[in-house]
């Protein structure tokens, strides 16, 4: 989580403002030989495939500090 989170109270509920988050993971044996897009779309199903496609195209996905293409 970020150091400073901003939020708004609406109708008695606290709504957190969007923030960047660096997700880090280690490779799993079952991922070997698969593309980054395939792994993300199949293993991290919180977001649809097009989210990962757009993230890769925008340069937000990296492996060992290098952008994935």
SEFITOR-713519 format. One line per 8 residues: number of its first residue (from 1); for each residue x, y, z of N, C-alpha, C. Coordinates in steps of 0.001 Angstrom, whole numbers, plus 500000, padded with zeros to 6 digits. Layout:
NUM> X:Y:Z:X:Y:Z:X:Y:Z; ...;
This chain:
1> 500851:498809:500000:500000:500000:500000:500891:501246:500000; 500388:502319:499456:501181:503548:499425:501332:504138:500818; 502326:505001:500965:502559:505631:502260:501419:506554:502653; 500879:507276:501689:499815:508239:501971:498615:507926:501082; 497539:507474:501698:496324:507142:500962:495319:508264:501159; 494724:508705:500065:493674:509714:500180:492329:509040:499917; 491332:509530:500587:490010:508957:500427:488949:510024:500641; 487741:509695:500218:486602:510586:500381:485509:509837:501118;
9> 484786:510533:501975:483630:509954:502638:482392:510289:501827; 481650:509270:501462:480416:509447:500683:479354:508527:501256; 478291:509122:501753:477200:508318:502300:477628:507435:503449; 478571:507894:504247:479049:507112:505383:480076:506052:505030; 480435:505952:503753:481439:504981:503324:482718:505685:502901; 483836:505074:503175:485123:505633:502789:485531:505056:501436; 485762:505912:500451:486183:505519:499106:487640:505909:498916; 488500:504924:498706:489934:505167:498542:490194:505648:497121;
17> 490980:506707:496992:491374:507213:495679:492322:506207:495031; 492254:506042:493706:493162:505104:493030:494633:505464:493269; 495473:504439:493336:496906:504647:493521:497676:503543:492797; 498925:503829:492463:499789:502842:491815:500249:501812:492831; 500390:500587:492378:500862:499497:493229:501781:498613:492410; 502971:498350:492918:503914:497451:492239:503653:496027:492714; 503182:495184:491809:502950:493780:492121:504190:492999:491722; 504754:492268:492657:505963:491488:492405:505665:490011:492680;
25> 506142:489145:491808:505974:487713:492019:507207:486983:491496; 507359:485767:491921:508432:484901:491427:507824:483915:490434; 508596:483502:489458:508085:482613:488411:507738:481240:488998; 506678:480674:488484:506257:479330:488864:506625:478382:487729; 506916:477156:488054:507301:476174:487032:506233:476067:485937; 504962:476145:486318:503891:475996:485325:503832:477161:484342; 504536:478256:484634:504547:479414:483740:505626:479315:482663; 506596:478458:482850:507718:478357:481927:507206:477996:480536;
33> 507654:478751:479531:507268:478517:478153:506002:479240:477733; 505356:479948:478661:504144:480708:478335:504488:482194:478238; 503710:482930:477480:503942:484377:477362:503481:485087:478629; 504034:486268:478859:503628:487075:480011:502128:487368:479943; 501642:487706:478761:500215:487998:478607:499368:486792:478983; 499740:485623:478513:498986:484406:478826:498990:484128:480324; 500146:484265:480956:500245:484026:482401:499371:485014:483167; 499488:486287:482849:498699:487298:483565:497208:487077:483375;
41> 496781:486849:482144:495359:486695:481841:494771:485435:482488; 495553:484372:482595:495049:483116:483149:495231:482982:484655; 496298:483554:485182:496614:483378:486600:496114:484526:487480; 496039:485720:486938:495631:486891:487715:494312:487406:487136; 493240:486751:487505:491943:486976:486860:491149:488144:487443; 491764:488940:488303:491067:490109:488857:490777:491140:487778; 491563:491104:486698:491394:492042:485586:491220:491254:484291; 490485:491794:483329:490301:491092:482051:491573:491125:481200;
49> 491638:490258:480227:492808:490140:479345:493194:491478:478726; 492208:492272:478292:492530:493541:477631:493236:494517:478573; 493017:494391:479879:493745:495220:480847:495246:494908:480768; 495583:493631:480735:496993:493237:480657:497600:493596:479304; 496815:493451:478241:497297:493855:476912:497643:495342:476908; 496775:496174:477458:497002:497626:477507:498183:497960:478413; 498310:497262:479528:499419:497513:480456:500764:497176:479825; 500822:496068:479093:502052:495684:478406:502373:496710:477325;
57> 501372:497088:476533:501580:498070:475456:502042:499420:476001; 501576:499795:477187:501943:501078:477789:503296:501023:478505; 503901:499833:478585:505215:499710:479214:505176:499605:480727; 504011:499267:481280:503884:499172:482734:504238:497804:483291; 504484:496830:482422:504841:495479:482866:506329:495275:482606; 507055:494890:483646:508497:494675:483512:508893:493304:484064; 509978:492786:483540:510608:491563:484037:512072:491889:484220; 512582:491679:485413:513971:492005:485749:514294:493457:485401;
65> 513319:494360:485627:513536:495781:485395:513424:496238:483961; 513126:495312:483047:512993:495656:481624:511545:495517:481185; 511103:496472:480369:509726:496448:479877:509469:495217:479009; 508299:494637:479192:507864:493496:478382:507254:494037:477105; 507478:493356:475988:506907:493784:474706:505890:492781:474217;
